[in-house]
Each structure stands twice: as structure tokens, then as C-alpha cells.
Amino acid sequence: MGKPGVHFPGLGVGLVILRDGKILLYKRIRVPEAGHWSIVGGKVDHMEPIAEAARREAEEETGLTIGRTELLGHAEVISGADAQHWVSFLYIAREVSGDPRLTEPEKLSDFGWFTRSELPAPLSDFAKAAIGYLDNENFR
């Protein structure tokens, strides 16, 4: 979380963006899970509703316009190696417009659309959790 002596979980959001049966994933530069492919997302700001944070983070990171979102579930990632502990709410968006871009190259190095049978590696724990929720028939 950046500050020495601050030892509590971060509150985050993640958003699965689906288009034509493919998931948009970005390759992370920063911890946690640097070098891993992940869904877009980030931290929830103080006094910011969680669903709005998911949309804001996704739009900032992708350049897309995000429509309606739906809650998938949550994920908790504890990384001792990175001294990071995050609890994140995971959402899904099927209504998006525009073309994704690398709008935050200091955070993300690459992106692509992937089918669930051809996912890149390594995959982040957040992405694994979100994709696990997609296996539920309610989110096909």
C-alpha cells in the first residue's frame, strides 16, 4: 500500500470486459502480481461507491466507455512476496464501446482479447477468480 507501517487490506475492484465471447486482459507492470495478465481494476477511493469505482478504473485503464455492470463476486489476494493484501469486488461489463488502448503505460504493458480456452500466462489471481465466476451459467 506504499506507506511503511500501514498494515491493513486494500479495497479494490476488478472488471471483466466481454466482447464477442472474449475477455479483455492487460499485462500488469506493478505489484501485486507484476508480469501477470489480469482484468482491469484498481483501488476504491474514499467515499466512492464500489460499482462506480469499477467503471472509473476500467475507463481510465482502457479508454473504453463502460455501460451497465453486474456484480460477479469477490476475490481476496494476499501476496507475502509483495507485502500486499487486497479484497476486491469483481464486476462484469458486456456493454462497452470504443477500442481499448494502453492509456496507463506506467501500470500496464500490453493487452488483448482472449477466449476462455486460450488465456495467456501467467494469469493473475484476480483474473482466475473472475473467470471462475464466469463458469457459473448465470454469467455466460
N, C-alpha and C positions, 0 to 999 in steps of 0.2 A: 504494500500500500504506500510505500515511499518514505514515510516518516519513521525514524527509529523510535522504538518504544510504543508504537501503536500496534496493538495485537488483538484485532477483532476481525470478523469476516467482512468482506466487501459485499455489497448488494449490487448484483448485476442483472442484465437482461441479454437475451440472445434471440435472434430472429431467423427462422428458416424461411428462405425466399424460394418459392417454387414457380417454375415456368416450364410449360411443355413437358412435364414429368421429370424435370431436372432440378437439382438443388444448387444454389449459388454458394460457393465456398471461397474463402480468402485464405491466403497463407500468412500466418502471424509472424511478426518480427519481434515483438515484445513478450515478456513473461506476463501471465503464465502461458506455458506451452508454446514458447517461441519455436518457429520452424514447423509447426503443425498447421494443417488445414482445418478451418473452423467456420462455423456460421458467423455472421456479423453480430456485433453487440458491444456492450461496454457497461460502464457503471451508471447507476441511477443517481441523479443529483438530488440534493436535499430539497424536499417539498415537491418533487416531480412525480406524478403518477407513473406507475411502472409501465403500463401499456404505452404511454406517451414516450417514455424513455426508450423503449424498444424501437418505436418508429423513428425517433430522432437519431439514435445511434446508427440505425440501418441507412437512413437517408444521408447522414454525414459520411459514412464509410463507403457507400456505393454510388452516390449521385442519383439513385433511383427515386421515384415518387412512390411511396408505400400507401396502399389503400387499406382496406379492412384487415385487422389482425385478429387472431384467435389464440387463446392460451392453450399450449400443449401440456405443460407440466413444469417441473423444476429440475435443476441439477446442482450438485454440490461438488466442488473440486478443491481438494486440499493437496497442495504441492509443497512438500517439505524442502525439496531442492530449490524452489523459487521463493520460499517463505511466503506463499500466497494461499489464502483461503477465501473462496468465493461461493456465495449462494446466488444462483441466477434463476430467474423466471424465463421460461422458453416460450416463444410465440411462433406462429406460422402466418405467412402472408402469401396469398395466391394472386392478389390484385396489385400488380406493380406496373409502373410504366417507365419508359426510358431504357437506356442501355447502361449497364454497370461500368464503372471506371475505377481506377486507383486514385481516389481523392485524398487519401491519407498515406502517402508512401513512407512516412516515418513509422507507421504502425503495421502496414500490410504490404507484401511484396508482389503478390500475384493473385489471380482469381480465375475461376472458371465455372462452367455449368457441368454438373456431373449427375449421371444416373445412379441409382442406389446400388446397381450391380458393378459400377466402375468408379468407386470412390478412390480419391488419392490417398497416399500415405506419407507421413503418419497423420492420423486423424485425431483431432483434439477430443478430450473427454466431453466437452460441451457439445460438440457435433455428434459424438457417439450417443449421448443421452437424447438429443433431439431426434436423431434418426430412429432410435429405439421407440420413441413415441409415435413416429410415423408408421411403424409397423402395426399400430392399432388401427383397425378398419375404419374408425371414425375420422381418420385424417388422411385417407387416400385421395 
